[in-house]
Amino acid sequence: MAPVLTREEQLRYSRHTLLPEFGTEGQEKLRAARVLIVGLGGLGSPSAMYLAAAGVGTLGLVEFDNVDASNLQRQVIHGTPDIGRPKIASAMDRLRAINPNVTLEPHAAALDASNALELIRAYDIVVDGTDNFSTRYLVNDACVLTGTPNVYGSVFRFEGQASVFATTMGPCYRCLHPEPPPAGLIPNCAEAGVLGVLPGLIGMIQATETIKLITGIGQPLIGRFVLYDALRMKMREIALARDPECPVCGDHPTIHELTAYDLSCDPMTANSMDAMTVKELKAWRASGEKHKLIDVREPWEHAEAAIEGSTLIPMGQVLTHLDALPKDIPVVVHCKMGGRSAQVTAKLRQLGFDARNLTGGIQAWLADED
């Protein structure tokens, strides 16, 4: 039975309860609900804030990262004074300020194959605020295996997507993309950029769909996939049916337990024949092994931090500067986190260069220095 609203809650949520489709019953359903938000970044920020304001009784928060200055352009739950703080601590402070009636359950750890089922099973709905393919597939599979609806969203540059997966008769994420993309094929937002307001819009769609699922109002995005183009201010919808051949939610599933992807589908941590770790590069430099280090970031990024001895050739200019690259010694390519450099490395190897991608990029280099 849903808990009865207090007098203070009746006042706080009066604009909800005035809605005939919503009423006190809808608000009481929100108060009784348990929602898990995976990731407190661009998507998780607005989702968490609006769900807290709406009166969702319990919010589980999964996040292990710290606030960085580059987050503040879009991750509105955090502020400038929070730089360096754990995101989960910053988010909890903000959510308590928005609505002290909401119970917050922090999970300061990365979601992985060892904890995903246990975590997700404890909640009614999952809001997927992840920013990488490995965790996205993990969330999807765990939601299907536990029977927990997955409110999906993603953003890239100027485009966003949203849907509701893993419901009883609806599709799951694997019905759309059965397998993760090859390593290095698709850069993430840290590599390709994202319009700051875009995650806000998609995150609010996720919050809206979560409220609809909890209260039973409206028509949730089950079997429907929304695509949003911010530059043209266009939104279109495509039908997405459950795939009977889906490996996890199909009629004869082949996935019965979670797979640890070890971030193998993420560009910045891909491990392949042409990859080189920071420690391997440092060993080369210490021993005097001949090589040429190329930085394929933009000039402003290079000016902020650079590896000593590197040559700046932005990604878009590499093919017009091939004469500056040696073919008799290895060429080590790096960017911020490994996505852009993975693409450049693959192209250079096609052209006959002995190219190596520095996995983790300059971020991994600086982390090793620390």
N, C-alpha and C positions, 0 to 999 in steps of 0.2 A: 504493500500500500504506500502510495506517495506521501511524503511528509506534508503536514499542513503549514501554510505560509504564516510567518509571524506578522505582526502589525507593521514592523519596519520593512519587511520584504514586500508586503502588499503595496506600500507607498513606493518603494524602489522600482518595482516591476509593474506599476499601474498602467504604463503605456502598452505593455504586453497584454495584460489581462483585459484591457478594454477591447481588444480585437476579438470579435465573435468566434473566429476560427481557432483562437488560442485560449483565451480565458484563464481562469485560475487553474483549471485542470492541466493545461499545457505548461504553465509555470511550475506547477508541482512536479510534473514529469522531468522538467529540466533540473529541478532541485535534487531529484533522486538519481540523476544520471551520473555515470562515471565515463569520462572521456580521456583518452591518452593522446597527447600531442608529441609526436616524434620530431624533434628538432625545433629550436627556438631562434631560427634565423629569419629570413625574409618572409617565408610563408607562415611559420609558426608564430611569429610576433603578432600580426593582426588577428589570426585565428584565436590565439590564447586570450588576447585582450577583449575581443568581442564575446567570446564564450564566457569569460569571467563576468563581464558586464551584464550578459544575458541571464546569469544566475545558474549556470551549470554547477551542480552540487560539488563534484569532485573533478579536479583536473590533474592528471598525471603528466609530468614533464620529463622528457628524456633529452638530455643534452650533456655533453662532456667538454665542449670547447669554451674558450675564453673570448671576451669581447675584444675585437680589433677595431682600429679606427676606420678601416675600409668597410666594416659592417654597418656603420651608422647611416649611410646613404639610403638604406632600405629596411634595416632591422629596427623598427621604431619602438620596440619594447625596451631597448637599451639606449643610454644617453652617453654624452661625452665623459661625465665623471665615472662611468662604468668601465672605461677602457682598461683592460688587464684583469678585470674581475671575471669569475666564472659566469657564463651566460645564465646558468640556472639560478644563481643567486640574484643577479640583476633582474631577471624576469619575475622571480617570486616577489621581490620588493615592489615592482610595478603592479603586479596582479593584486597584491594585498591592498595597495592604495586604491585600485579600481573597485574592488569588492571584497571586503574582509569576511563576508559570509561564505566564500568559496573555500573548500578544503583543497590544499595543494599538496601533492605527493611527488617530491623530487626523486628523480632517478639519474644521478650524476654518473652516467656510464654510457659507453657506446652501445647501441643496440647490435647484438650479434647473434649467431646461431645458438649460443649457449644460454641466452636469457630472453630471447624474443617471445617464445611461446608462453613462458611463465608470466612475463610482463603483460602481454596483450590479452591473455586469457582473463586477467583481473579487471578488464574494462569492457564497457558496452560498445564503444565506437573508437576507432583510431583515426586521427588526423595526420596524414602523411606530409610532414614538412621537410622531408629529406632533400638533399641536393646532389645525390650521387646514385648511380644505377645499382650498386651493390646493396645498399641499404633499402632502396626502393623495392627490389625483388624480394629481399628478406621480409619486409613489412607485408608485401602482398601475400607471400606464401604462408606466413604466420597467421594472417587474417583469415585466409581460406581454411587452413587446418584447424583453427579455433572457432570458425563460424562468426567472426567479428567483422562488421562492415568497415571498409577502408575508404575514407574520404580523401581522394587523391587530388593533388595539385602539383604543377611544375611550371617553371619559368625559364626562358632562355632569350637573352637579348631584348627584343620587343614583343615577344609572343608568350602567351600563357595557355595552360590546359587545365581542365578540371573534370572530374567524374566521380562516381561512387562505385566502388568495386567490392567484390566478395560478399554480396548479399545472397540470399537463398537461391534465387533463380537468375540473378544477373551475372554479367561477365566479371572477370578479374583482370588485373593488369597484364597477365600473360596471354589472355585472349587477344590483346592488342599487340603485345611484343612478347612472343614465346620465350625468347632467349636474350640475354644482355648483348649489347653491341660489342664488336671487337675493340680491344684496348686501343685507346688513342683516337678512335674514330670521331667521337663527339666531345668537344671541350665542355667543361662545366662553366658556371657563371664567373668563377674566379679567373678563368682563362679568356672567356668570350665577352664578358660584361653583361649587365642587365640594367634596364631602365628602373630607377629606384622605386617609382610608384607602382610598377607592375606586380610585384609580389603582394602588395597591399590589396590590390583588387582581387587577385586569385585567392589570397588567404581569406578574404571576406566571403568569397563564394564558398570556400570550404566551411567556414563558420556557419553560413546560411544552411548549407546542406546538412550539417551536423544537427542543427536545431530542428530542421524538418524531420530528420530520421528519428530524433528523440520524441518529438511531440506528435508525429504522425500527420502533420499538416502538409498540404501541397503535393507536388510530384517531384520527388528527389531525382537526381541525375543517375538513375539506375538504367543501364542500357543506352545511355546518352553521353556523348563525349563533346565537351564544349572547347572550342578553339578561339582564342582572343588575340587580335592583332591591334596592338596599341598605336602603331603609327597611322593606321588607316581607321582606327576606332570602329572596327568591325568585329562582330562576334558571330560565329557560325556553329552549328551543331550537327554532328553525324551520329547515326544510329550505330550502336556497338552491341552485337548479340554475343551471348555466351557461346564459346567454341566447344562443341562436344569432344574435340580432339585436344583440348587444352591439357598440358601435362600436369596441372595441379587441381583445376576445378572441373575438368571434363568428365565424361562418362566412365572413362577407364584411366584414371590418373596414374602417372608414373612417379610423381613426387609425393612422398609420404613423410618426409622429414626435411628439416631445414638444411640448406647447403651453405657452408661458409665460403663466400666468394673471395675473402681476403683482399677485397678492393681490387681484384684482378680486372674488373671491367671499367675501372676508373683511370683516366689518362695519366693522372699525376702519380700513380703508384704501379703502373703496369710493369710487369717483369717479363722481359723477352730477350731474345738473342742479342738485340742491339742496345740493351739497357746497360747503364753503368751507375753504380751507387756513388754517393759522396765519398765514402771511405776508399773506394777503388780509385777515384780521381785524385784524392789526396795522396794516395800511395804512389800514383804515377808522378805527381808533381814532386814528391819527396825524393824519388829515385831518379828524376831527370828524364823519364820516359817522354819521348817526343810526341806532341799532339798540338792541336789548335782548338782553343775553347771559343765557341761562338755563342753570343747572347742574342736570342731572337725576340726579346721583349721590345717595347717601345722606348724611345729616348728618355721620356720622363721617368719610366720605371728604372732604367739603367742609372739615371742621375740620383735616384733615391738610395740605391744599394747595388753594388756590382762586385763580382768576383775578380780579384786582381789578375790582370793578364788576359782577361776576356776581350773579345772583339765584338762590338755591337753591330749586328746586321738585322734590323727588324724583319719579322717573319715575311711580310709582304715584299721584301726587297731581296730575299735570299737568291731567288732564281736569276736575278739580274746582276748578282755579284759572285757568280760561281768561279770567276777567275781569281778571286781572293782566297779561295779554299784549296788547300793542298790535296793531292791524291796519293802522295807517297807516305803520309802519316795519318793517324786517326784524327777525325774531326769530332769533338765532343760538343753537343748542342744542349743549351739549357734555356729555360724560360722561368716563369714564376714558380710553377708547380709541376711541370712536366707534360702538359697537354699540347701546347703549341710546338714544343721541341720534339715531341713524339711524331707529329705530322711532318715536320721538316726533316727529321732523321729518316723517316720512311722514304721520302722523296729523294733525298741525297743518296741513299743506298741504291735506289732504282737507277740513279745516274752514275753509279760506279764508285762513289765515295765510301770510305770506311768510316761511316758515321755512327756515333753512339749517343743515346739519349740519357741525359743526367736525370735519373728518377728523383722526383720530389723537387727538382729545380732549385732555385736560389733559396727558397724557404727551407728546404732540407739542409742546404749548405750553412745557412745562418743558424739553424737549430743545432747543428753539429758544433759550430763555433761556440755557442752558448754552453 
